[in-house]
Amino acid sequence: MSPSSQTVAFDHQAKKPDSTVNAEVDLTKLQKYRRFSMHPLTVLGCVILGGFLGFMAPSFSLNLSVVGMVYVDLLKMIVMPFMVSAIIFSLQNLFHAGGGSQILGRVLIVFVSFSVIVAAVSAGLFMLASPGDHLSESVKSSLGAIVGANSESINFDMFLWKADEIPKEATISDLLTSLIPTNIFAALASDDTLKALVFALLFGFAVGQVPSRVSGGLNQTLETIYKSCQTLTQWMNFPLPFVLICLSASQMAKTGFEPLRAMSGFVITFLGISAVLLGMAVLVIRSCASISLSDTIRAMRAPFALGVATNNSATCMAAMIEALADILGFSKSRVELLVPLSVSLLKVGAVAYFVCASLFVADLYGRDMAAVDVGLVVLISFMAGFASSGMAGIVSIALVGTICKYLNLPFEAAFILFVAVDPICAMARTAVTVVAGCAAVALICPKPTD
């Protein structure tokens, strides 16, 4: 080799580390920004800033709702292919590796135990706080004014928006019909999460029985879909602070402060209970992962922030899997199977909300709750949590009416009150569901290896 060619080769090799360093610097900056955007203080600050903007400029803030709608729709776009590919791919690997049948019993025990414990803790803490027992006359007047002003419009609004109708009491036949997909393509097209979940589970069990030499091509295809959806979700985390400001501003512009002030006791109590449940879930994850509390909190930043931002636990699946498998080191194949299951079936945030809302209605009407009544609320809220899978927003709130029905309490008059403050409560509900789902998965999976 001539000296000139050696010089060219040397120069080429000398430039290569510089480009690599620049790429690493850019990647580090992106990671720092992502950590900043997911930090709980950033999330809280953006929500407060958006609320202030909505209060000061309501007409402008109403136009910002489209930002949140587009963002949530983009995340929902990924949910179905991500969930189906993750479950089938994980079940296939799980059965080929062995141990698939052993984990199902633990799933049932943990999911039921979590729901019952959350319902009981929520009932105990809410009754201890009793936010509806000592309402001032001004607050009672505000509540009455809101209900009275909207009592005639409730039926009209419910008629226009079919999704907001209070559902009829479900029967066993209705439950089975809602679970079994007669046409999987129709279920995917209609965004029916439960039916898609049942299909993915059954198909995953079947694929797990097929020899690896036959199912190898499908395995690679599913892994490609799964990785692509995970990458898309990570990209969509970058505009999160801006989206939070827009969502909070538009919601404040729609509802104003009056419903929040009138329902402040309920909202503050529910947020406090949610904080306790989040703390319990973080401690479970810390114990299972055998790491420090600060490291556990850092690992849960992304799932928590996405839950608060989107109010949709399904959109948090990629972040939950990344936190549990990539950061905390739990078994990736099992995490990829259990996270979609927990998101679809373990609605502990909704369970806590059903308990608190039912007890608050009882307080509003001066109903003395005996131990049997509280036990009934806990039991029905536990079942309603599983029934709320696939529901969101006002539709899930309407399930509180089913619980009140068993207590002979009117719920229709108070319905509009819960609708008014739901944007805040939905953030807490989703955050509890997501972090508690991570805790359940951590408890079911074996401890991570060093």
N, C-alpha and C positions, 0 to 999 in steps of 0.2 A: 504494500500500500504506500502511495506517495505521501510526502509530507503535507501537501495541500489537502489531499483526501482525508488524512488523519486529522487535520485542523478542522475540516468541515464536520467530521464525525464527532470531534471533541466539542465543537460549538453546539451541535445538535443535542448532545447529551447534557451540556451545561444549561441549555434553555429548558429542557424537559422538567427538571425539578421546579423551576420558577412557575410554570403553568400549573403544576401539581399543587404547589403552595397556594397559588391564587385560588384554585378550585376549593382547596381545603378551607381557606379563609372565608370564601363565599358561603360554603356549607356551614361553617361555624356561625356566621352572621344570621343565616336562616334559622339555625337551631336556637340561637339566642332570642330572635324575634318570636319564634314559635313558643318558647317557654314564657316570654313576656305576655304574649296574647292569651295564653292559657292560665296565667296566674290568677288565683281567686280575687286578689285585690284589683287586678285589671278588669276582670269580669264585673265586679261590684262597682268600680268606678265608672265603667261604660254604662251600666244600667242607671246609675244615679244621674250621670250626665245626660243620658237620653231622656230620663224623666223630667229633668229641668228644662231641656229643649222643648219637650212636648207641652209643658206648662206655659212657657214663655211665648212659643210660636205654634199654637195648635193647628192653624190652617196649613202652615208649611209642613208640620210633622205628620199630618194625615197622609200626605203624599209619599212619605218615607216607608209606608207599610209595604209597598211593592218590593222593596229591597229584601225585607224579611221573607216575604212570600216566595220570591225567586230563589233565595238561599236555601230555604227549607225544602222547596221542590227539587232543587238540584241534589240535595242529600238524599231525599226520598227516592230519587231516580236510581240511586245505587243500591238501595236497601235490598230489594228483592233478589237481583242476581248475586249480591254479596252473601245473603243469608242462605240461599239454596245451594250455591257452590260450596260454601264453607261447611255446611252440614253434611252434604253428600261426600265431599272430599275427606272430611274428618272421620266420618263413620267408616268409609272404605279403608282408610289407613288404620283406624282403631281395630277393626276386625282382623285385618291382615297381621297386625302386630299382636293381637290377643288382648283379652281383658275388657271387651266391649260390653258383655252382659253383666259383668261385676259392677260397673259404674252406675247402671240404671237404678238399682236399689238405693244407692246413696243420693242420687238426684232427687228421687221422690221424698226421701226422709228430710233432706236439707231444705228443699223448696217448701214443704208443708210446715216444717219447724220455723223457718224464717217468717212465713206469713202469719202464723199464730203468735209468735213472739212480738212481731211488729204491731199487730192489732192490740195485744194485751198491754204493751208498753205505752202505746198511743192513748189508749183509754185511760190508763192510770194517770199519766201526766196531764191529760186534758181535764180530767175531773179534779185534779189537784189545783190546776190553774183556774178553772171555772170562769172563763172570760165572759160568759153570758149571764152570770148570776148578779153582777153588780153594775149593770148598764145605767148610765146617767139618763136623766129625762131628755136632755138634748140629743143624745145618741138614739134613744128610743124614738124620738120625733123624726130624726133623720131616716132611720130604718123604715118607719111607717110611711114617710113621704115618698121614699124610693119605691116601696112596694105598691103604695096607692097610685103613684104616677104611672106605674108600669103594669098594673094588674089587668087593665083592659087591652094592653098591647101584647101581652105574653102570647095569647092564643093566636093573634095575628102574625107575630113574628115566627112562632113555631109552625104556622101553616105555610109561610113562605119558605122557610128553611127546613126541609124535610129531615135533614140530618140531626136537627136539634130536638126532634120529638122525643118525649119520654117513652122509652121502650116498654112494650108489654112484658108482663111476667113470663119469663122463659120456661119452657117445659123441657123434659128430657129429650123429646123428639126434636125440638128446636135446637138444643145443644148439639146433638149428634149431626144434624143437618148443617150446622155452622162449622163443623170440624171436617167433614168428609168432602173432598173436592170431586165433583162429578166431571169437571173439565179443568185440568190444571192450567191450561192456557187462559181460560176465562178468569181463573183465580189470580193469575199473575197480572192480567190486564186490568182487573178491578182492584189491585193492590190489597187482596185479601190475605193478610199475613198468616192467620191461623191455618187456612187451607193449604197455603204454600208450605208451611212448616210441617204439616202432617204428610204431605206428599214427599218432601225432602227426607223426612225420617224414614218412611217406608221404603222409598227408593234407595236411600243410603244403606239400609239394612240389606236390601236385595243385592246391591252392588258389592257389598262386603262379602257376600257368599260366592261371587264370581272370581275365578282364578286371576292372579295378578297379570299373567301373560295375555289375558283377554281384555282386562279392564285398564291396561296401562295407558292407552290412548285417551280414554275418558278422564283418567286421573290427571294427566298433563293439561288437558283442556280446562278442567275445573280449577286447577292450581293457577293457570294463567288468568282466568276470570277473577278469581279471588284476589290475586296480587294486584291486578289492575284496579279493582274497586277500592282496595286499601290505599293505593297510590292516589286515586282521585279524591278520596276522603281527606288525606293529608294535605293535598293542595288547597282544599276548600277551608282549611283551618286558618289560612293566612288573613282573609278579610274579616275574621271573627269580631274584633273590636268594633269596626265600623258597623257591622250587621247588628251587634248588640245595641249600639246607640240608636240605630234606626228603629229597631223593634220596640225598645223601651219608649222612645219618643212618640211613636204612632199609637201605642197602647194608652199612654197618658193623655194624649190628645182626644182619644175616643171616650175614655171613662171619666177623666178629671179626678179631683181629690175627694169629692164628696162621698162616693161609695167606699173609698179607702178609709176615710175618717170614721164612717159609720161602722165599718166592719173591721176596724183596726185591732180590736181585741182578739177576734178570731184569727186574723192574719198573723199577728205577732205570736200568738200561742202556737199556731201551726208551724210557723217558721222555726220557733224554738224547739218544738218536738222534732222537726226535720233535722235540726242541727244535732240533737241528741242521737237520733238514728244514724246520721252520717258518722258521728264519732264512734258509735258502736261498730259500724261496718268497717271503719278504718282500723280499729283495734283488732278485729277478726283477721283482716288482711295482714296486718303487722305480725300477728302471732303465727299465721300459716306460712308467711314468707320468711320469718325469722330475721327481720331487718329492723332498723331504727324507725321511730315514728316519723321523723322528718323525711326519710327516704320514701316511706309509704305515702305520705301526703303528696310528695313531688310526683310519684308515679300515678296518682289519681287525679292530677291536675287536668289533663286533657279530657278524660271522660266526664269529669264534673263540669268543666267549662262548656263542653258541647251540649250536655244535658240542659244547662241553664239557658244556653243560647237558642236551642232548637225546640225545646219542650217535646222532644220526640226521642225516646230511648233507643229506637231502632237505628237511628242515624249515628249512634254512639258506638256501634258494635266494633268498628275497626279500631277506634281509640281504646276500647276496653281490651281487645285482643292484644294490641300492641303493649299496653301497660302490664298485663298479666304475663304474657309469654316473652316479649322482648326485653322488658325492663325488670320484671320481678322473677323471671326465669321458670315459670310453671310450664308443665308439659304442653307444647304448642298444639299437638293434635287434639288433646282433650279440651284445651281452652277454646279452640276453634269450633268444637262441637257444642260445648256447654254455654258459651256466651250467647249465641242465638236462642238457645232454649231458655236461658234466664231472662232475656229481653222480652220474649214472647209470652212466658208463663208466670214469671216471678214479678208481679206488679206490686211490690211492697209499698211503693210510694202512694199508689192509689188506695191500698188497704188502709194506710194511716190517714189519708184524707177522708175516706168514707167514715171511719170511726169518729174523727174530729167533727166533721160536718153534721153527722147524725146527733151527736151529743150537744152540739151548739144549737140545733133546732129545738131539741128538748129543753135547753136552757131558755130559749126565747119564749117558749110557751109555758114555762114554769112547771115542766113535768119532772116530778121526783123520780130519779132513776134508782131502782132497787138493784141488788146484785144480779138477779136473774135477767133484768133488762139490759144491764151492761154486758153480761155474758152473751145475750142474744145479739147485741150490736157487734161484738167481737166475732161471733160465728158467722153472721151474715156478711159482714165486711170481708172476712177471710174468703168466703165463696165469691163475693162480688169482685174481689181482686182478680181471680182467675177469669171471671166472666167479662172483665173490662179489657181483656186482650184484644187488640185491634181497634179499640175505641180511643177517642181523644177529645179533649176540650169539653164542650157542653154536653156531648153525648155521655161521656163518663160521669159528669156531674149528676146527670139525671138518675144514675143508679142509686144515688143517695135517697131518692124518693122511694125506692123499693125497700130500703132499710127502715125509713120512717113509717112506711105502711104497716110493717109488723109491730111498730110501737104505737100505732093509731095516732100519728102526728101528721098534720097537714104540711106538705112540703112545697106545694105549688106557689104559695105566697112568698116564700123565702128563696125560691129558685133564682129570681133575678138578682138577688144580693150576691149569691155565690158566683153567678155569671160575671158580675161587675168586677170582682176581685180575683177572678180565675187567672189572669195573666201572671200575677205574682205567685199564687199558689201552685200553678202548673210548673213553674221553675223548680220549686222545692220538691214537688212530686217526682219530677223526672230525675232530678239529681239523686234523690234517695233511691229510686228504682235502679239507676245505673250503678251507683257505688255499692249498694247492697247486693246487686247482681254480681259484681266483681268479688265481693266477700263470699257469696255462696259458691262461686266457681273455685275460689281459692281453698275453700273448706272441702270441696269434693275432690279436687286434684291432689296428688301427692306433693309433698314439700319439694321446692326446687332444689336441684343439686348445685353445689358450688363448682 
